[in-house]
Amino acid sequence: MHFDLYVIVDNGQCSSPFALSFLLNMRAGLLAAVMCLWTCLVLFLCPLYRCTLLPPCDSEIYCYGDILRQVQTAKLFDDDKYFVDMKLKSAPEQYSQIFTPHPVIVPGGRFRELYYWDSYWVINGLLLSEMTDTARGMILNFVHLINRYGFIPNGGRVYYERRSQPPFLSLMVESYYQTTKDKELLRTALPALEQEYLFWMQNRSVAVEVNGRKHVLNRFDVQVGLPRCCREAVDRAEFRSRVRVGLLVSLVCGRPGEQQRFSERHQHQSVAPYRPQRSALSQREDPGSLLQDTGLEAIETVLWDEERGVWLDYSLVTNTSCPAFYPSNLAPIWAACYSHPSMGQKALHYLQASGGLAFPNGVPTSLVESLSSLPSQEARELGFELAQSWIRTNWLAYVKYEAMFEKYDVNGDGKPGGGGEYDVQLGFGWTNGVALQLLDQYGDRLTSGSSGDSCTLCFSATVALLCSVQTLFLSNAMGGGWSCP
């Protein structure tokens, strides 16, 4: 059972309980009074509800307990993640890092442990770098984690043990097999893929009724009732119970910083976004299977908006689509999970009209791959333009800072991106992987943006960036890192 701490007012914004008195004065009447009473009831019951939820993990040091609370709320370290990632002078076996049997590639910066869906792009970069043994080891690490937990945790620390990220392991296995034709790995990974699929269907699925027919969709969810150990002070100060759970779900979605738009999308557990649908669908990827046909039908029936020409999140509270723009609205193009070619073209027009292309941090680089897969020349050219802008920004930033970054401001001349809960990080695992993919796809067309560009200069810039990124891969691979020194 879930409770909602927020009240929906007529303009679709979320009002906190502290604003209820103002709301009642402005909108006197029975409905407002009922809403007030309901919110008071929720505020009374929420502490009881929170007590039924588990902490992020079972460690008093890393996930709950007086020592953790005192250290984090006292702000002894600039970054709350620092304390819970420290190595122990005694009892090193109680270190917060989760054991994996093979070396891992970490994103870099403050992230010195493996992360689940980041690793998909990392593995693609490793395969392009002919580091197939390292890629294979990372996949086997995830198989090991499924055998231990029944699913893959968000990241390689104990405080991630009760949350996951989009199920991308099947896509990693697919990329690896397409490169290596290693059937032995397929045999090893298949039971784990089935186990992960069952986890998402049994623990992260919901039945949605549309036009008298029920469809099963997957959703992000976290059953945790305490603050994140690496953001203890912030979570306690700014969020409470249900709000905190929604914040955790935003991180499971792979959307850190989503709480900045909490008034728009305040109840993540009650939203069925597209991204997990595709990832779960990929676990049953036989094109002729009834399961895939049924999953595709559910996606199109529940999430496709014919008028807007895009797939929208679906609210499990109001049983209606959420009209706001999110990059995940366009994920089915990347996944090629749509039944009519016209859907891709309509989604392209939606993207162009949405204003999403003007965001400073750009659009997800996976969207470049999405657009390049569409049949229209218009879509493919837009995909190339986005790739050119992003790669050029990578190159200019590398020349200026001698580093690769987690994100970029594609409107500037090589500026790192911003926003979110922490400063932009150096490294960066998935950035390196995506850069290699785009260079592999568009290397004969990309330019550096320098004055006096010519074909030779374009080629030189592309090769230089490729070598730079490969150097980052190789320089730290044996030490378990994949980031700038």
Secondary structure in CASP SS format (residue, H / E / C, confidence):
PFRMAT SS
TARGET T0000
AUTHOR 0000-0000-0000
METHOD secondary structure of the structure
MODEL  1
M C 1.00
H C 1.00
F C 1.00
D C 1.00
L C 1.00
Y C 1.00
V E 1.00
I E 1.00
V C 1.00
D C 1.00
N C 1.00
G C 1.00
Q C 1.00
C E 1.00
S E 1.00
S C 1.00
P H 1.00
F H 1.00
A H 1.00
L H 1.00
S H 1.00
F H 1.00
L H 1.00
L H 1.00
N H 1.00
M H 1.00
R C 1.00
A C 1.00
G C 1.00
L H 1.00
L H 1.00
A H 1.00
A H 1.00
V H 1.00
M H 1.00
C H 1.00
L H 1.00
W H 1.00
T H 1.00
C H 1.00
L H 1.00
V H 1.00
L H 1.00
F H 1.00
L H 1.00
C H 1.00
P H 1.00
L H 1.00
Y H 1.00
R H 1.00
C H 1.00
T C 1.00
L C 1.00
L E 1.00
P C 1.00
P C 1.00
C C 1.00
D C 1.00
S C 1.00
E C 1.00
I C 1.00
Y C 1.00
C C 1.00
Y C 1.00
G C 1.00
D H 1.00
I H 1.00
L H 1.00
R H 1.00
Q H 1.00
V H 1.00
Q H 1.00
T H 1.00
A C 1.00
K C 1.00
L C 1.00
F C 1.00
D C 1.00
D C 1.00
D H 1.00
K H 1.00
Y H 1.00
F H 1.00
V H 1.00
D C 1.00
M C 1.00
K C 1.00
L C 1.00
K C 1.00
S C 1.00
A C 1.00
P H 1.00
E H 1.00
Q H 1.00
Y C 1.00
S C 1.00
Q E 1.00
I C 1.00
F C 1.00
T C 1.00
P C 1.00
H C 1.00
P C 1.00
V C 1.00
I C 1.00
V C 1.00
P C 1.00
G E 1.00
G C 1.00
R C 1.00
F E 1.00
R C 1.00
E C 1.00
L C 1.00
Y E 1.00
Y C 1.00
W C 1.00
D H 1.00
S H 1.00
Y H 1.00
W H 1.00
V H 1.00
I H 1.00
N H 1.00
G H 1.00
L H 1.00
L H 1.00
L H 1.00
S C 1.00
E C 1.00
M C 1.00
T H 1.00
D H 1.00
T H 1.00
A H 1.00
R H 1.00
G H 1.00
M H 1.00
I H 1.00
L H 1.00
N H 1.00
F H 1.00
V H 1.00
H H 1.00
L H 1.00
I H 1.00
N H 1.00
R H 1.00
Y H 1.00
G C 1.00
F C 1.00
I C 1.00
P E 1.00
N C 1.00
G E 1.00
G C 1.00
R E 1.00
V H 1.00
Y H 1.00
Y H 1.00
E C 1.00
R C 1.00
R C 1.00
S E 1.00
Q C 1.00
P C 1.00
P C 1.00
F C 1.00
L H 1.00
S H 1.00
L H 1.00
M H 1.00
V H 1.00
E H 1.00
S H 1.00
Y H 1.00
Y H 1.00
Q H 1.00
T H 1.00
T H 1.00
K C 1.00
D C 1.00
K H 1.00
E H 1.00
L H 1.00
L H 1.00
R H 1.00
T H 1.00
A H 1.00
L H 1.00
P H 1.00
A H 1.00
L H 1.00
E H 1.00
Q H 1.00
E H 1.00
Y H 1.00
L H 1.00
F H 1.00
W H 1.00
M H 1.00
Q H 1.00
N H 1.00
R C 1.00
S E 1.00
V E 1.00
A E 1.00
V E 1.00
E E 1.00
V E 1.00
N C 1.00
G C 1.00
R E 1.00
K E 1.00
H E 1.00
V E 1.00
L E 1.00
N E 1.00
R C 1.00
F C 1.00
D C 1.00
V C 1.00
Q C 1.00
V E 1.00
G C 1.00
L C 1.00
P C 1.00
R C 1.00
C H 1.00
C H 1.00
R H 1.00
E H 1.00
A H 1.00
V H 1.00
D H 1.00
R H 1.00
A H 1.00
E H 1.00
F C 1.00
R C 1.00
S H 1.00
R H 1.00
V H 1.00
R H 1.00
V H 1.00
G H 1.00
L H 1.00
L H 1.00
V H 1.00
S H 1.00
L H 1.00
V H 1.00
C C 1.00
G C 1.00
R C 1.00
P C 1.00
G C 1.00
E H 1.00
Q H 1.00
Q H 1.00
R H 1.00
F C 1.00
S C 1.00
E C 1.00
R C 1.00
H C 1.00
Q C 1.00
H H 1.00
Q H 1.00
S H 1.00
V E 1.00
A E 1.00
P C 1.00
Y C 1.00
R H 1.00
P H 1.00
Q H 1.00
R H 1.00
S H 1.00
A H 1.00
L H 1.00
S H 1.00
Q H 1.00
R H 1.00
E C 1.00
D C 1.00
P C 1.00
G C 1.00
S C 1.00
L H 1.00
L H 1.00
Q H 1.00
D H 1.00
T H 1.00
G H 1.00
L H 1.00
E H 1.00
A H 1.00
I H 1.00
E H 1.00
T H 1.00
V H 1.00
L H 1.00
W E 1.00
D E 1.00
E C 1.00
E C 1.00
R C 1.00
G C 1.00
V E 1.00
W E 1.00
L C 1.00
D E 1.00
Y E 1.00
S E 1.00
L C 1.00
V C 1.00
T C 1.00
N C 1.00
T E 1.00
S E 1.00
C E 1.00
P C 1.00
A C 1.00
F C 1.00
Y C 1.00
P H 1.00
S H 1.00
N H 1.00
L H 1.00
A H 1.00
P H 1.00
I H 1.00
W H 1.00
A H 1.00
A C 1.00
C C 1.00
Y C 1.00
S C 1.00
H C 1.00
P H 1.00
S H 1.00
M H 1.00
G H 1.00
Q H 1.00
K H 1.00
A H 1.00
L H 1.00
H H 1.00
Y H 1.00
L H 1.00
Q H 1.00
A H 1.00
S H 1.00
G C 1.00
G H 1.00
L H 1.00
A H 1.00
F C 1.00
P C 1.00
N C 1.00
G C 1.00
V C 1.00
P C 1.00
T C 1.00
S H 1.00
L H 1.00
V H 1.00
E H 1.00
S H 1.00
L H 1.00
S H 1.00
S C 1.00
L C 1.00
P C 1.00
S C 1.00
Q H 1.00
E H 1.00
A H 1.00
R H 1.00
E H 1.00
L H 1.00
G H 1.00
F H 1.00
E H 1.00
L H 1.00
A H 1.00
Q H 1.00
S H 1.00
W H 1.00
I H 1.00
R H 1.00
T H 1.00
N H 1.00
W H 1.00
L H 1.00
A H 1.00
Y H 1.00
V H 1.00
K H 1.00
Y H 1.00
E C 1.00
A C 1.00
M E 1.00
F E 1.00
E C 1.00
K C 1.00
Y E 1.00
D E 1.00
V C 1.00
N C 1.00
G C 1.00
D C 1.00
G C 1.00
K E 1.00
P E 1.00
G C 1.00
G C 1.00
G C 1.00
G C 1.00
E C 1.00
Y C 1.00
D C 1.00
V C 1.00
Q C 1.00
L E 1.00
G E 1.00
F C 1.00
G H 1.00
W H 1.00
T H 1.00
N H 1.00
G H 1.00
V H 1.00
A H 1.00
L H 1.00
Q H 1.00
L H 1.00
L H 1.00
D H 1.00
Q H 1.00
Y H 1.00
G C 1.00
D C 1.00
R C 1.00
L C 1.00
T C 1.00
S C 1.00
G C 1.00
S C 1.00
S C 1.00
G C 1.00
D C 1.00
S C 1.00
C H 1.00
T H 1.00
L H 1.00
C H 1.00
F H 1.00
S H 1.00
A H 1.00
T H 1.00
V H 1.00
A H 1.00
L H 1.00
L H 1.00
C H 1.00
S H 1.00
V H 1.00
Q H 1.00
T H 1.00
L H 1.00
F H 1.00
L H 1.00
S H 1.00
N H 1.00
A H 1.00
M C 1.00
G C 1.00
G C 1.00
G C 1.00
W C 1.00
S C 1.00
C C 1.00
P C 1.00
END
